[in-house]
Amino acid sequence: MVDPALYPKDHQLGMIVPKGGSSCSKCEYLGSGGKTCLNPGFIKWNGGGKLPAAADSYCCDLYES
């Protein structure tokens, strides 16, 4: 697992992405309700598991298919 604490402060671990490509909706860490991420690294970086955007429009560096 990548430790997000090691990224520079201006690095955005997650961001809005175009629909149809890699996204939280296709990630193994997506929570059962489709609105949360269960990856501990994302939770640490984001301050919680709630996704900041719709799962089909958001992705982070910790994506796993």
Summary of the structure (lengths in Angstrom):
residues: 65
radius of gyration: 10.8
end to end distance: 14.4
largest distance: 31.0
contacts: 161
relative contact order: 0.33
helix: 25%
strand: 15%
